[in-house]
Amino acid sequence: MIVDVESLKEYRTIASVAGPLIFVEKTHPVGYGELVSITMPDGGKRLGQVLDTSSDIVVVQSFEGTSGIDRTAKVRFLGDVIRLKVGEEMLGRVFDGTGKPVDGKPEIIPEEESDITGSAINPYSRASPEEFIQTGISTIDFMNTLVRGQKLPIFSGSGLPHNDIALQIARQAKVLGHEEKFAVVFAAMGITNEEAKKFIASFEETNSLERVVVFLNLANDPAIERLITPRLALTAAEFLAYKKGMHVLVILTDMTTYCDALREISAAREEIPARRGYPGYMYTDLATIYERAGMIKGNKGSITQLPIVTMVGDDITHPIPDLTGYITEGQIVLSRELHRRGIYPPIDVLPSLSRLMNQGIGKGKTREDHRQVSDQLYAFYAEGRDLRSLASIVGEEALSERDKRLLAFAEQFELRFVNQGIREDRSIEQTMQLAWQLLSMLPEEDLTRISSEFKAKYYPKK
């Protein structure tokens, strides 16, 4: 964005300062989201954005905090919104939470500058997601299939390896039978320097950084930046997907940090809080981020989203995971119990769900027996988990032979199917073979959810 700042009027009309917000007496019409230059009493400059405007007051959020700003500071409305310089040169680069390079390399030469707010995809123009994405993780590929253009969040808890899983998906994700341009846009909000180095090192180790665009908002950066970091990432993704025809995987970690920043701003504005102190418009705000995933008819590119949500107190009914679940197309839920037992990835398949799974599996995509085998695994595992509780009360000796087999099945399902190496990239064929091997622990007649045709074709003969 090119603005002749000096030609714009400067006003000394600050009425008050509260938290990260500056309340300015209105002097002329200004637009929502308009950029603001703030001149400090000592001559220093800061950047802000119009958050709200009424008949007499303009609320400005400062991206670098309000320390040192008082009523003698001056404001200048720049007449434009936040824009990101975008171009294919972004690939392989690392930016901070405001879009500035932090990898020691020069600024990119932009092909264009895009408004980070973006615009919604016309529902009529949306293409239905139906291409299977192989992540190499069995519990996702087989039980909660990810398809191109989907938004599938990971619901986690503090201390669980959600970032490791996201990085593994970023390294391994591919669409079978297609040799197409693929990119990853990775946005991290409120992370430590140590975590940031780990992310970069992980991409560099596997030589995948060249197809990744990274945005990092660190824990010591202003919380207000967390509100624009995911929008910067999605703006970069939209350029690569819809202007360059690439297939883009967007990973956003952690949306709970984003929502906490949203709550902080809401409190500073003295808005009436809703559930748990979060603003009542949080659903709408989250939708403006999540709904920027998808595919457009007639366009080769696509955006697939994997937002990560850490659940406060492992509470899946908390407002953030609750609202996220309404907007997105399923969820991958991590289990603290599996993590304690050393199982990686600790994905609990019972509460996990992919609402678009049926569109991405079956003959010509994965395999004809995929749906039925997945349903049978789920049913046996759910029954085996219930029997664990019963066995802890009455003892395993009191169970029938079938119940004992189901108990053993649940144990082997977790140890062999759920559990895999952090660098292990399983093909869908390997996962299918493993599923049938597990099902062979039970008699063929017990496989009531699988057709006799598929049992005759795939059930392992002893």
C-alpha positions in Angstrom: 0.0 0.0 0.0 1.4 3.4 -1.0 0.0 6.3 1.1 1.3 9.9 1.0 1.2 10.2 4.8 2.4 13.8 5.0 -0.5 15.0 2.8 -3.0 13.7 5.3 -4.2 15.8 8.3 -3.0 15.0 11.8 -5.4 15.4 14.8 -4.7 15.8 18.5 -8.2 14.6 19.6 -7.5 11.6 21.8 -10.1 11.5 24.5 -8.9 8.5 26.5 -6.8 5.4 26.4 -7.9 2.0 27.8 -5.8 -1.1 27.5 -4.8 -1.5 23.8 -7.6 0.9 22.7 -7.5 4.6 22.0 -10.7 6.6 22.0 -10.5 9.5 19.5 -13.0 12.4 19.0 -14.4 12.1 15.5 -13.4 14.9 13.2 -14.5 13.5 9.8 -16.0 10.3 8.4 -13.7 7.3 8.8 -14.2 3.7 7.7 -14.2 0.4 9.7 -10.8 -1.2 9.6 -9.1 2.0 8.3 -5.4 2.2 9.2 -4.3 4.9 11.7 -0.8 6.4 12.2 -0.2 7.4 15.8 2.6 10.0 16.6 3.9 9.7 20.1 4.8 12.7 22.3 8.5 11.8 21.8 8.1 11.7 18.0 7.9 7.9 17.7 5.3 6.3 15.4 2.9 3.5 15.9 0.3 1.8 13.7 -3.3 1.2 14.6 -6.6 0.3 13.1 -10.2 1.6 13.4 -12.1 -0.9 15.4 -15.4 1.0 15.8 -16.8 4.3 14.8 -19.9 6.2 16.0 -21.3 9.7 15.5 -18.7 11.3 17.8 -16.0 8.7 18.9 -13.6 6.5 16.9 -12.1 3.5 18.6 -8.6 2.7 17.5 -6.7 -0.4 18.4 -2.9 0.0 18.6 -0.9 -2.9 17.2 2.1 -2.1 19.4 0.4 -1.4 22.7 -0.6 2.0 24.2 2.3 2.4 26.6 3.5 6.0 26.4 0.5 7.2 24.5 -1.5 10.1 26.1 -3.8 12.8 25.1 -1.0 14.9 23.6 -0.3 12.1 21.0 -1.5 12.8 17.4 -3.5 10.5 15.1 -3.6 10.5 11.3 -6.3 8.4 9.4 -4.6 6.9 6.4 -7.7 6.2 4.3 -6.9 2.6 3.6 -7.1 -0.9 5.2 -4.4 -3.4 6.1 -3.0 -5.0 3.0 -0.6 -7.8 2.6 2.1 -7.8 -0.2 1.6 -11.2 -1.9 3.5 -13.1 -4.5 4.9 -16.5 -5.2 8.1 -15.2 -3.5 6.3 -15.8 -0.2 7.0 -19.5 -0.4 9.9 -20.5 1.8 9.7 -17.3 3.8 9.0 -16.5 7.5 7.0 -13.5 8.5 5.9 -12.0 11.8 2.3 -11.5 12.9 2.1 -8.3 10.9 3.4 -9.7 7.7 7.0 -8.3 8.0 9.9 -10.7 7.0 11.8 -12.1 10.1 14.0 -14.6 8.3 16.8 -12.1 7.6 15.9 -11.9 3.9 14.7 -8.8 2.0 11.1 -7.8 1.5 9.4 -9.7 -1.2 8.6 -8.0 -4.6 4.8 -8.2 -4.5 2.7 -9.1 -7.4 -0.2 -7.3 -5.8 -1.4 -6.0 -2.4 -4.5 -7.7 -1.0 -7.0 -6.6 1.7 -6.5 -9.0 4.6 -10.2 -9.0 5.4 -10.9 -11.0 2.3 -14.4 -11.8 1.0 -16.8 -14.7 1.4 -17.0 -17.3 -1.4 -20.4 -17.1 -3.1 -22.2 -20.3 -2.0 -23.4 -20.9 -5.6 -19.7 -20.8 -6.8 -18.5 -23.2 -4.2 -17.4 -26.6 -5.5 -18.2 -29.7 -3.3 -15.1 -31.1 -1.7 -14.6 -34.7 -2.7 -10.9 -35.4 -3.2 -9.2 -37.6 -0.6 -6.2 -36.1 1.1 -3.8 -38.8 2.4 -2.2 -37.5 5.6 -0.3 -40.7 6.3 -2.0 -40.9 9.7 -4.3 -43.9 9.9 -6.9 -42.6 12.4 -7.4 -39.6 10.1 -7.2 -41.2 6.7 -9.4 -44.2 7.6 -11.7 -43.1 10.3 -12.0 -39.3 9.9 -11.0 -38.7 6.3 -9.8 -35.2 5.3 -10.9 -34.0 1.8 -9.6 -31.1 -0.2 -11.4 -27.9 0.6 -12.6 -29.0 4.0 -12.1 -27.3 7.3 -11.3 -29.9 10.0 -10.2 -28.6 13.4 -8.0 -30.5 15.9 -9.4 -30.3 19.4 -6.6 -30.7 21.9 -5.6 -29.9 25.4 -2.7 -28.2 27.1 0.5 -30.3 26.8 -0.9 -32.6 24.1 1.1 -33.0 20.8 -1.3 -31.1 18.5 1.5 -29.1 16.9 3.5 -32.3 16.2 0.4 -33.8 14.5 -0.2 -30.6 12.5 3.5 -30.5 11.4 3.3 -34.2 10.4 0.2 -33.6 8.3 1.9 -30.6 6.7 4.9 -32.7 5.8 3.0 -35.8 4.5 -0.3 -34.5 3.0 -0.8 -35.5 -0.6 -3.6 -36.2 -3.1 -3.1 -39.6 -4.7 -2.6 -39.8 -8.4 -2.1 -36.0 -8.7 1.1 -34.2 -9.4 -0.1 -30.7 -8.7 1.4 -27.6 -7.0 0.9 -27.9 -3.3 1.7 -25.3 -0.6 1.3 -25.0 3.2 0.5 -21.8 5.0 1.4 -22.1 8.7 0.2 -19.4 11.2 1.1 -19.6 14.9 -0.4 -17.2 17.4 1.0 -16.6 20.9 3.8 -19.1 20.7 7.2 -19.0 22.5 10.5 -18.4 20.7 11.4 -22.1 21.4 8.2 -23.3 19.7 8.9 -21.0 16.7 12.4 -22.4 16.3 11.0 -25.9 16.5 8.4 -25.2 13.7 11.1 -23.8 11.4 13.5 -26.6 12.1 10.9 -29.2 11.4 10.2 -27.8 7.9 13.9 -27.4 7.2 14.8 -31.0 8.3 12.4 -32.4 5.7 13.3 -29.8 3.0 9.6 -28.7 2.9 10.2 -25.1 3.8 10.4 -24.1 0.2 6.7 -24.8 -0.2 5.7 -23.3 3.1 4.7 -19.7 4.1 5.1 -19.1 7.8 3.5 -16.4 10.0 4.7 -16.2 13.6 3.0 -14.2 16.3 5.1 -14.7 19.5 3.9 -14.7 23.1 5.7 -11.4 23.8 4.2 -9.7 20.7 1.1 -7.5 21.3 -2.0 -9.6 21.7 -3.8 -7.4 19.2 -1.6 -8.8 16.5 -3.2 -12.2 17.0 -6.4 -10.8 15.5 -4.7 -10.1 12.1 -2.2 -13.1 12.0 -4.8 -15.7 10.7 -6.2 -13.2 8.2 -2.7 -12.5 6.8 -2.2 -16.3 6.5 -5.6 -16.8 4.7 -4.9 -13.8 2.4 -1.6 -15.4 1.3 -3.4 -18.8 0.9 -6.1 -17.2 -1.2 -3.6 -15.6 -3.6 -1.7 -18.9 -4.0 -4.9 -20.9 -4.4 -7.1 -18.7 -6.6 -4.5 -16.7 -8.5 -1.8 -19.3 -8.9 -3.9 -22.4 -9.0 -2.2 -24.1 -6.0 -3.7 -26.5 -3.5 -3.1 -24.9 -0.1 -3.2 -26.4 3.4 -3.7 -23.8 6.1 -2.7 -24.6 9.7 -3.8 -22.2 12.4 -2.5 -22.7 15.9 -3.9 -21.8 18.3 -7.4 -20.4 17.8 -7.9 -20.3 21.6 -5.1 -17.7 21.8 -6.9 -15.8 19.0 -10.2 -15.9 20.9 -8.5 -14.8 24.2 -7.2 -11.7 22.3 -10.7 -11.1 21.0 -12.0 -11.2 24.6 -9.3 -8.8 25.8 -10.3 -6.2 23.2 -14.0 -6.7 24.0 -13.4 -6.1 27.7 -11.4 -2.9 26.9 -14.4 -1.7 24.9 -16.6 -2.4 27.9 -18.9 -4.6 25.9 -21.4 -6.8 27.6 -19.8 -10.3 27.8 -21.5 -13.5 26.7 -20.4 -17.1 27.7 -17.2 -17.2 29.8 -16.6 -13.5 29.2 -16.2 -13.9 25.4 -18.0 -11.4 23.2 -21.4 -12.4 21.8 -20.1 -11.9 18.2 -17.3 -14.5 18.6 -19.3 -17.0 16.4 -19.5 -14.5 13.6 -15.9 -13.5 14.0 -14.7 -17.2 13.8 -16.9 -17.8 10.8 -15.1 -15.0 8.9 -11.9 -17.1 9.3 -13.1 -20.6 8.9 -15.4 -19.9 5.9 -12.4 -18.8 3.9 -11.6 -22.4 3.2 -13.0 -24.2 0.1 -13.0 -24.7 -3.6 -14.4 -22.5 -6.4 -16.0 -23.9 -9.5 -13.8 -23.5 -12.5 -10.7 -22.7 -10.4 -7.9 -25.3 -10.0 -6.9 -24.1 -6.6 -8.2 -25.0 -3.2 -7.8 -24.1 0.5 -8.1 -26.8 3.2 -8.0 -25.6 6.8 -6.7 -27.4 9.9 -7.4 -25.0 12.8 -6.0 -26.1 16.2 -8.1 -25.4 19.3 -6.8 -26.2 22.8 -9.7 -26.8 25.0 -9.5 -25.1 28.4 -9.6 -27.8 31.1 -10.1 -30.4 28.3 -13.7 -29.1 28.2 -15.2 -29.8 24.7 -18.3 -27.8 25.7 -16.2 -24.6 26.2 -17.4 -21.8 23.9 -14.4 -21.9 21.6 -14.5 -25.6 20.6 -18.3 -25.5 20.8 -18.6 -22.7 18.3 -15.8 -24.1 16.1 -17.7 -27.4 15.9 -20.8 -25.6 14.6 -18.9 -23.8 11.8 -16.5 -26.4 10.6 -17.0 -29.9 9.1 -16.1 -32.2 12.0 -13.3 -32.4 14.5 -10.2 -34.5 15.4 -10.2 -35.0 19.2 -7.0 -35.8 21.1 -7.1 -37.9 24.2 -5.1 -37.2 27.3 -5.5 -40.8 28.4 -3.9 -42.2 25.2 -1.1 -39.6 25.5 -0.3 -40.7 29.1 0.0 -44.3 27.8 2.6 -43.1 25.3 0.4 -43.6 22.2 1.1 -41.2 19.3 -0.9 -39.6 17.8 -3.3 -39.7 20.7 -6.4 -39.4 18.5 -9.6 -40.6 20.1 -11.7 -41.9 17.2 -15.0 -42.1 19.1 -15.7 -38.4 19.5 -13.9 -37.5 16.3 -15.8 -36.9 13.1 -15.4 -35.8 9.5 -18.7 -34.8 8.0 -17.3 -34.8 4.5 -15.8 -38.3 4.8 -18.3 -40.0 2.5 -17.5 -37.6 -0.3 -13.8 -38.5 -0.3 -13.8 -42.3 0.1 -14.9 -45.3 -1.8 -14.2 -46.9 -5.2 -11.9 -44.9 -7.3 -10.8 -42.7 -4.4 -9.6 -45.0 -1.6 -11.2 -48.4 -1.8 -14.7 -49.9 -2.2 -14.7 -51.4 1.3 -13.5 -48.3 3.1 -16.8 -47.2 4.6 -18.0 -50.6 5.9 -14.6 -51.5 7.4 -14.3 -48.1 9.1 -17.8 -48.6 10.6 -17.0 -52.1 11.8 -13.7 -50.9 13.4 -15.6 -48.1 15.2 -18.3 -50.4 16.5 -15.9 -53.0 17.8 -13.6 -50.4 19.4 -16.6 -48.6 21.1 -17.8 -51.9 22.5 -14.4 -52.9 23.7 -14.0 -49.5 25.4 -17.3 -50.1 27.2 -16.2 -53.6 28.3 -13.1 -52.1 30.0 -15.3 -50.3 32.4 -17.3 -53.5 33.0 -14.2 -55.6 33.5 -12.8 -53.2 36.1 -16.0 -53.9 38.2 -16.7 -57.6 37.7 -13.3 -58.8 36.6 -12.3 -60.1 33.2 -12.9 -63.7 34.2 -16.7 -62.9 34.4 -16.8 -61.9 30.7 -17.8 -64.1 27.8 -15.3 -65.3 25.3 -16.6 -62.8 22.7 -16.3 -60.0 25.2 -12.7 -61.0 26.0 -11.9 -60.9 22.2 -13.4 -57.4 22.0 -11.3 -56.3 25.0 -8.2 -57.6 23.2 -9.3 -56.0 20.0 -9.6 -52.5 21.7 -6.1 -52.9 23.1 -4.6 -53.9 19.8 -6.5 -51.2 17.9 -4.8 -48.6 20.1 -1.4 -50.1 20.0 -1.2 -51.0 16.3 -3.7 -48.8 14.5 -3.8 -45.6 16.4 -0.2 -45.7 17.5 2.4 -44.9 14.8 5.7 -43.1 14.5 6.0 -39.3 14.2 7.8 -39.8 10.9 5.7 -42.8 9.8 3.8 -42.1 6.6 1.3 -44.9 6.1 -0.4 -45.2 2.7 -4.1 -45.8 2.6 -3.4 -49.4 1.3 -1.2 -50.1 4.4 -3.9 -48.7 6.6 -6.6 -50.9 4.9 -4.4 -54.0 5.4 -3.9 -53.2 9.0 -7.6 -52.7 9.5 -8.4 -56.2 8.1 -5.6 -57.8 10.2 -7.3 -56.4 13.3 -10.7 -57.5 12.2 -9.4 -61.1 11.8 -9.1 -61.2 15.6 -12.8 -61.9 15.6 -14.8 -64.6 13.7 -15.9 -63.7 10.3 -19.6 -64.1 11.3 -19.2 -61.3 13.9 -18.4 -58.7 11.1 -22.1 -57.7 10.8 -21.4 -54.3 9.2 -19.4 -55.7 6.3 -21.0 -57.3 3.3 -20.4 -61.0 2.5 -18.8 -59.9 -0.8 -16.1 -57.8 0.9 -15.5 -60.4 3.6 -15.0 -63.1 0.9 -12.6 -60.8 -0.9 -10.6 -59.2 1.9 -11.0 -61.2 5.2 -7.5 -62.8 5.9 -7.6 -66.5 5.4 -5.8 -68.4 8.1 
